[in-house]
Amino acid sequence: MPNVDPNNPNRFLFSTSSRSEFQFGYSRAIRHGNVVRLAGTAGIGPDGQVVSDDVIDQMRAAIQTMREALADLDCEMGDVIMTRIYVKNTSDIDSVAVIHGEAFRDIRPATTIVKVGEFIDPKILVEIEAEAVYGGADKKK
């Protein structure tokens, strides 16, 4: 069951309880009405550390966190309509695209990929964020 925002009963929040979520005052994901937004998510493990120095491992871990956030907000990957991927190295785009394709090939959300200079944690090589529609975008009956 999603966590109800104590300030607004129409908003539902998902948190990984990371230090940065508390420090910066944000949620990993939020559902308000039928709008679902997932913040930029890196491959961070339960210990708060980057899972690996490999971009593929980081992307897989970030997508797993995305799945967990969506599920907690009563959504699924098929509800995603937009993803944005941020990579540190352009040489990693092909590897990241393969992992994104594994997760979204049949869903085919609109997607943007951007090369960034540096993440807050220099060990991070990739982040992904997403937008989804609660209840599915035009689900067929």
PyMOL commands that set and color helices and strands:
alter all, ss='L'
color gray80, all
select helices_A, chain A and resi 19-24+55-72+77-79+90-104
alter helices_A, ss='H'
color red, helices_A
select strands_A, chain A and resi 3-5+8-14+29-32+35-42+80-87+110-115+126-133
alter strands_A, ss='S'
color yellow, strands_A
deselect
rebuild
show_as cartoon
